[in-house]
Amino acid sequence: MSVTRTIIRSVGAYLPERIVTNEELSTFVDTSDEWILERTGIKQRHMAAQGEFTSHFAVAAAKMALERAGLAASEIDMIIVGTTTPDRTFPSTACIVQAELGMTNGAAFDLQAACSGFLYGLAIADSFIVAGAYKRILVIGAETLTRLMDWTDRNTCVLFGDGAGATIVEGIEGQGDLSDRGILACHLRSDGRYRDLLTATGGPSSTKSIGTVQMNGREVFRHAVANISDAIHEALQATGFGADDIDWFVPHQANGRILEGVAKRVGLPDDKIIITLDRQGNTSAASVPLALNSLYESGKLESNQLVLFEAMGGGFTWGSVLVRW
Ligand code: UT7
């Protein structure tokens, strides 16, 4: 039976020029390179300069993805931007990106699912495409998380960085079995009971300010390992694949120790796990497409390989997406 499948046709990325190493951070935060590296695996992060906004990174990543696909912006039907750090409260960053790309057709909107924003965007794009509503969608994860930092809170401010990743997804015809290219499984979850464990202290409706990130690191860590492992098991169960069948694991980049814990539980070997957090820190919704871009640029990603994405963030929100490249 012929079905529509959503393939990831192209990927792009952008990181701001300014790099802040752990050593530099230690000059104004009560921390050390040793502590950050040992507890998280992070060595440095990129940081937006004054006058650089989330939309700037999103546009740069989108342009790279368009160029690699050989597509014009007018050939895109929809833009979804996963972000927790929009340029403005409104209009959406996606509408700003749309205008900057010179695109007047289609629809654009932001999606707020914290660090899971890109993955949620990918799953929603898949639904639109499989339903036949749209053919080609730009799904972006873009953030300036450093703008949400309390630089006196060493529990959080050493973890995050800025940047953007973009993908172009589009519909192709498949046979309806697991040999098809494209998205084979999407599992999205959330549990708002845990909303205060990882949150911003402000918002337009409550404080009329953006606030800063506050996190109970130990509790988030504990939930992250369990939730991510569950989301991966769901993807494997739904498709009948085993951990051995996965060629690449492209996870949200929060903490190297979380990834070690997940890999152990699920049975994924280290050499299949894409790590960018050492160079980029946790870029929230941008981290998964940035990691995908890193895999793409390594030249190791081949057609028909199975790629497993996961993310987990504030809300809590989490999930997994399994794609045959
Ligand atoms: O993307 C969204 C999801 N976010 C996450 O997944 C983050 C999950 N959590 C984590 O990654 C870890 O919990 C952290 C990296 C945030 C913290 O690591 P930890 O091993 O859980 O440390 P801890 O919070 O238990 O703190 C241990 C000690 C404390 O000192 P005492 O009380 O033992 O004296 C902290 O005050 O480390 C201290 N500490 C630091 N020391 C130097 C906390 N932050 C720092 C720091 N530099 N930056």
Residues whose N, C-alpha, C, O or C-beta is under 5 A from the ligand:
A	BS01	UT7	D30 T31 S32 W35 R39 T40 C115 R154 N155 V158 G217 R218 V220 F221 A224 A254 N255 N282 M312 G313
